Amino acid sequence: MSRQEKTVTAVWVTLLAAATVIFLVVFQQMPAAAQAKLVAGETKNLTVDPALIAQPTPTYIKDGPLVSAALKKAYTRNVKVQLQHFLTIKRGAIKLALSESTRYIDYMIPILERYGLPAELAYLCIIESGYNNTARSYAGAVGMWQIIRATSSRFGIRTDSWVDERLDFEKSTEGAARFLKYLYERFGDWELVLAAYNAGEGRVKKAMERAKKRGLEPRFENLRLPRQTRIYVPAFYAGLLIAMEPERYGIFPDYKPQEDFFRITAPGGVSILSLAREIGGSQESIYALNPSILRKRVPPARDGYPIRVPCILEPEKVNRAIAGLNEVRWVKYTVKKGDTLWEISRKFGVRAGSIDRVKSGVSPSTIFPGELLMIPLLPKAGSI
């Protein structure tokens, strides 16, 4: 190659590099919606090169009935509005939700399938909570699936002063699956099911009856429902479309690794501190894997309570340690006028610091007449 040819080649390389830098700078400064259009193109073909997807969704999700419905309605006005909303105002929240989803999704899908439900319902948590176990709404809905207490009692989710299983990603998925299956058996239409999950089955039933009186088919689009519910179904479709192919929309989630743990059965009533000390773990890791535990103790259960522990611990060592722990039985005591903590502790033969309030689950410093206390009855010294 001559010197002149080398010079020309160098110039072209420099120009190409400069053009690449300019494109990247302009792309980053473009509005999110414009970025999404640039990534998606003008085509209506909702496919993408698999090589571009860092973490593709499971193939069996892409064949589900709700995915098919989302694809059919992807270019309807309501779904397009929700896509625009997610890709602009809610862009950061969607990215975070998808990043968190991979911690739980592979545990949730088998539960849904066991109840005969579409696997893609696992992505309902995108719009319910962003996969936040501790999410709470103004209406009192709690957890990843945003379940109210009345629903939890109907569908086998334990909520009491010891534990709130709405905060547990597996237990709450079980309850949500029972509820969704019940709704589908009642309505037989997934859009009506989603509407009922959001607004309540009674409200949807009344809206269907009103639609019939107006001579309309009782389909979702014909129902007079609260604005939040009318948005809810297209929002789910929009979230599902993004979840399947986020890179298509210019969103690149930082996917988290799946939660890694194994289960043990711990004696009820034992303090988490004692449990952690015996198995060689930390209180923080146990609480993080078991967010449904409300007190600092293992919830009472006849045959022990299932607890998740980090996989870095040795199962054999952990099981030997648990075998040395005894169940701690608890009784409720109503404070009488004139009672003191010292007198109550002497009466039951326990340390005053081991007595808990029923509501708060912490050792009281001052007690009041009529207040309920939890007293541990110890079979073995040092168990609490």
C-alpha positions in Angstrom: 0.0 0.0 0.0 1.4 3.4 -1.0 1.8 6.3 1.4 -1.1 8.1 -0.3 -3.4 5.1 0.1 -2.4 4.7 3.8 -3.3 8.4 4.3 -6.7 8.0 2.7 -7.4 4.9 4.8 -6.4 6.7 8.0 -8.7 9.6 7.1 -11.7 7.2 6.5 -11.0 5.4 9.9 -10.9 8.7 11.7 -14.2 9.9 10.0 -15.9 6.6 10.9 -14.8 6.9 14.5 -16.0 10.5 14.7 -19.4 9.5 13.2 -19.8 6.7 15.7 -19.1 9.1 18.6 -21.5 11.7 17.3 -24.3 9.0 16.9 -23.8 7.8 20.5 -23.9 11.4 21.9 -27.0 12.3 19.9 -28.7 8.9 20.9 -28.1 9.5 24.6 -29.6 13.0 24.3 -32.7 12.0 22.4 -36.0 11.7 24.3 -36.8 8.2 25.5 -39.7 7.8 23.1 -37.4 8.7 20.2 -34.8 6.3 21.3 -37.5 3.6 21.5 -38.7 4.4 18.0 -35.1 4.3 16.7 -34.5 0.9 18.3 -37.9 -0.5 17.2 -38.1 1.1 13.8 -41.3 1.8 12.0 -42.2 -1.8 11.4 -45.2 -3.5 13.1 -43.4 -6.8 13.2 -42.8 -7.4 17.0 -39.6 -9.4 16.7 -36.0 -8.7 17.4 -32.7 -10.3 16.7 -32.2 -12.8 19.6 -28.5 -11.9 19.6 -29.5 -8.4 20.9 -31.3 -9.8 24.0 -29.1 -10.0 27.0 -31.6 -12.1 29.0 -34.4 -13.5 26.8 -37.6 -14.4 28.5 -38.4 -18.2 28.6 -39.7 -19.4 25.2 -42.8 -20.9 26.6 -44.0 -17.5 27.9 -43.9 -16.2 24.3 -46.6 -18.8 23.3 -49.0 -17.9 26.2 -52.6 -16.6 25.7 -51.8 -13.2 27.3 -48.8 -12.7 25.1 -51.0 -13.4 22.1 -53.5 -10.9 23.3 -50.8 -8.3 24.0 -49.4 -8.7 20.5 -52.8 -8.3 18.9 -53.5 -5.1 20.8 -49.9 -3.7 20.7 -50.9 -1.0 18.3 -54.3 0.0 19.8 -54.5 3.4 21.2 -54.7 2.4 24.9 -51.7 0.1 24.8 -49.6 2.6 22.8 -50.4 5.3 25.4 -49.2 3.0 28.2 -46.1 2.1 26.2 -45.3 5.8 25.8 -45.9 6.3 29.6 -43.6 3.4 30.5 -40.9 4.6 28.1 -40.9 8.1 29.3 -42.2 9.0 32.8 -41.9 5.4 34.1 -38.8 4.4 32.2 -36.6 4.1 35.3 -39.2 2.2 37.2 -39.7 -0.3 34.4 -36.0 -0.9 34.1 -35.7 -1.4 37.8 -38.7 -3.8 37.8 -37.2 -5.9 35.0 -33.8 -5.9 36.8 -35.5 -7.3 40.0 -37.8 -9.7 38.2 -35.0 -12.3 37.5 -34.5 -12.7 41.3 -38.0 -14.3 41.6 -39.5 -15.1 38.2 -38.2 -18.7 38.0 -39.8 -19.5 41.4 -43.1 -17.9 40.5 -43.8 -19.4 37.1 -43.9 -23.1 38.3 -46.4 -22.0 40.9 -48.7 -20.4 38.4 -48.4 -23.3 36.0 -49.3 -25.7 38.8 -52.7 -23.9 39.1 -53.2 -24.1 35.3 -52.5 -20.4 34.8 -50.6 -18.7 32.0 -46.9 -18.3 33.0 -46.8 -14.7 31.8 -49.0 -13.7 34.7 -45.7 -13.6 36.6 -45.1 -10.2 34.9 -48.2 -8.8 36.5 -45.9 -7.8 39.3 -44.3 -5.2 37.0 -47.3 -2.9 37.4 -48.3 -4.1 40.8 -45.1 -3.6 42.8 -42.1 -3.6 40.6 -41.2 -6.9 42.3 -40.8 -5.1 45.6 -41.6 -7.6 48.5 -42.3 -4.8 51.0 -44.5 -2.6 48.7 -47.6 -1.1 50.4 -50.4 0.8 48.9 -52.6 3.5 50.3 -55.5 1.0 50.1 -53.7 -1.5 52.4 -52.5 -3.8 49.7 -49.2 -5.4 50.6 -46.3 -7.3 48.9 -45.2 -8.2 45.4 -48.8 -9.1 44.4 -50.4 -6.2 46.3 -52.9 -8.3 48.2 -55.3 -6.9 50.8 -55.9 -8.6 54.1 -59.5 -9.7 53.2 -58.2 -11.5 50.1 -55.4 -13.1 52.0 -57.8 -14.7 54.5 -59.9 -16.1 51.6 -57.0 -17.7 49.7 -54.8 -19.2 52.3 -52.2 -16.5 53.0 -51.3 -16.3 56.6 -51.4 -12.8 58.2 -51.2 -12.5 62.0 -49.0 -10.9 64.6 -46.2 -13.3 63.8 -46.1 -13.4 60.0 -47.5 -11.7 56.9 -47.1 -14.1 54.0 -48.1 -11.4 51.6 -44.5 -10.3 52.0 -43.1 -13.7 51.0 -42.6 -14.0 47.2 -43.5 -17.7 47.1 -46.4 -17.8 49.6 -47.9 -14.6 48.1 -47.6 -16.1 44.6 -49.5 -19.2 45.9 -52.3 -17.0 47.2 -52.4 -14.8 44.1 -52.6 -18.0 41.9 -55.5 -19.3 43.9 -57.2 -15.9 43.6 -56.5 -15.6 39.8 -57.7 -19.1 39.2 -61.0 -18.4 41.1 -61.5 -15.2 39.1 -61.0 -17.1 35.8 -63.4 -19.8 36.8 -65.9 -17.1 37.5 -65.4 -14.8 34.5 -63.7 -17.0 31.9 -62.0 -14.0 30.2 -58.5 -12.8 31.1 -59.2 -9.1 30.6 -62.1 -9.4 33.0 -59.9 -11.4 35.4 -57.3 -8.6 35.4 -59.9 -6.0 35.9 -61.4 -7.9 38.8 -57.9 -8.4 40.3 -57.5 -4.6 40.3 -61.0 -3.3 41.1 -62.6 -6.3 42.8 -64.9 -9.0 41.5 -68.1 -7.3 42.7 -67.4 -4.1 40.9 -66.7 -5.9 37.6 -69.8 -8.0 38.0 -72.0 -4.9 38.4 -70.3 -3.3 35.4 -71.1 -6.3 33.3 -74.7 -6.2 34.4 -75.0 -2.5 33.5 -73.4 -3.2 30.1 -76.0 -5.9 29.4 -78.8 -3.5 30.2 -77.4 -1.1 27.7 -77.5 -3.8 25.1 -73.7 -4.3 25.0 -71.5 -7.4 25.2 -70.1 -7.6 28.7 -66.5 -7.3 27.4 -63.8 -5.3 29.2 -63.9 -2.5 26.6 -67.7 -2.0 27.2 -67.5 -1.8 30.9 -67.8 1.4 32.9 -65.0 1.0 35.4 -62.8 3.3 37.5 -60.1 5.0 35.4 -57.3 3.1 37.2 -58.9 -0.2 36.2 -59.4 0.9 32.6 -55.7 1.7 32.4 -54.7 -1.4 34.2 -55.3 -4.0 31.5 -53.5 -2.1 28.7 -50.7 -1.3 31.2 -50.3 -5.0 31.7 -50.1 -5.6 28.0 -47.5 -2.8 27.6 -45.4 -4.1 30.5 -45.5 -7.6 29.0 -44.4 -6.4 25.6 -41.5 -4.6 27.1 -40.6 -7.5 29.4 -40.3 -9.9 26.4 -38.0 -7.6 24.4 -36.8 -4.7 26.5 -33.9 -3.9 24.2 -36.3 -3.3 21.4 -37.6 -0.4 23.4 -34.2 1.0 24.3 -34.3 -0.4 27.8 -31.3 -2.5 29.0 -32.1 -4.0 32.5 -29.4 -4.8 34.9 -30.7 -8.3 35.5 -30.2 -9.6 39.1 -29.2 -13.2 39.8 -31.9 -15.6 41.0 -32.3 -15.8 44.8 -30.1 -18.6 46.0 -31.1 -20.5 49.2 -32.1 -23.8 50.7 -34.9 -24.4 53.2 -34.8 -25.7 56.7 -37.6 -26.3 59.2 -36.9 -24.4 62.4 -38.6 -24.9 65.8 -41.3 -22.3 66.4 -40.6 -19.4 68.7 -36.8 -19.6 68.6 -35.2 -16.1 68.2 -33.7 -15.3 64.8 -30.5 -14.3 66.7 -30.2 -17.7 68.3 -31.0 -19.4 65.0 -28.4 -17.4 63.1 -25.8 -18.0 65.8 -26.4 -21.8 65.8 -26.3 -22.3 62.0 -23.4 -19.9 61.5 -25.3 -17.3 59.4 -26.4 -13.7 60.0 -29.7 -12.3 61.2 -29.6 -9.9 58.2 -29.4 -12.7 55.6 -32.2 -14.6 57.3 -34.5 -11.6 57.4 -33.7 -10.7 53.8 -34.7 -14.2 52.6 -37.7 -14.3 54.9 -39.3 -10.8 54.8 -42.7 -12.2 56.0 -41.4 -12.7 59.5 -42.7 -9.8 61.6 -41.1 -10.5 64.9 -37.5 -11.4 65.7 -38.5 -15.0 66.2 -39.5 -18.0 64.1 -43.3 -18.0 63.8 -44.9 -20.8 66.0 -46.0 -23.9 64.0 -46.9 -27.4 65.1 -44.2 -29.1 63.1 -41.8 -26.3 62.8 -41.7 -23.3 60.4 -39.9 -23.3 57.0 -37.1 -20.8 56.8 -34.9 -19.9 53.9 -31.1 -19.7 54.6 -28.2 -18.7 52.3 -26.7 -21.4 50.1 -23.2 -20.5 51.4 -24.0 -22.4 54.6 -23.5 -26.2 54.8 -26.8 -28.0 54.9 -25.6 -30.9 57.1 -24.1 -28.5 59.6 -27.3 -26.4 59.6 -29.5 -29.4 60.2 -27.4 -30.7 63.1 -27.6 -27.2 64.7 -31.3 -27.1 64.3 -31.7 -30.5 65.9 -30.2 -29.0 69.1 -32.9 -26.3 69.3 -36.2 -26.7 71.1 -39.5 -25.1 70.2 -40.5 -22.2 72.4 -44.2 -22.1 73.3 -45.8 -18.7 73.7 -48.9 -17.7 75.7 -50.8 -14.4 75.7 -51.1 -12.5 78.9 -53.4 -9.5 79.4 -51.8 -6.8 81.7 -53.8 -6.1 84.8 -53.9 -2.9 86.9 -50.9 -2.8 89.2 -48.8 -5.4 87.1 -45.1 -4.8 86.5 -42.9 -6.4 84.0 -40.7 -7.8 86.8 -43.7 -9.4 88.5 -45.0 -10.9 85.3 -41.5 -12.3 84.4 -41.2 -13.8 87.9 -44.7 -15.4 87.6 -43.8 -17.2 84.4 -40.1 -17.8 85.2 -38.7 -15.9 82.2 -36.5 -12.8 81.7 -38.4 -9.5 81.4 -36.5 -8.8 78.2 -37.9 -12.0 76.5 -41.5 -10.7 76.9 -43.0 -9.2 73.7 -45.9 -7.0 72.9 -48.5 -8.7 70.7 -48.7 -5.8 68.2 -45.2 -4.6 67.9 -43.2 -7.8 68.6 -40.6 -6.0 70.7 -39.8 -6.1 74.4 -41.8 -3.5 76.2 -40.2 -0.9 78.6 -43.6 0.3 79.9 -46.8 -1.7 80.1 -50.4 -0.6 80.4 -53.6 -2.3 81.8 -55.4 -4.2 79.1 -52.3 -4.6 76.9 -51.6 -8.0 75.4 -48.2 -9.5 76.0 -46.5 -12.6 74.6 -44.8 -14.8 77.2 -42.3 -17.4 76.1 -42.5 -20.7 78.0 -39.0 -22.3 77.8 -38.4 -26.0 77.7 -34.7 -25.4 77.8 -32.6 -22.5 79.1 -31.0 -20.4 76.4 -33.5 -21.3 73.7 -34.5 -17.7 73.2 
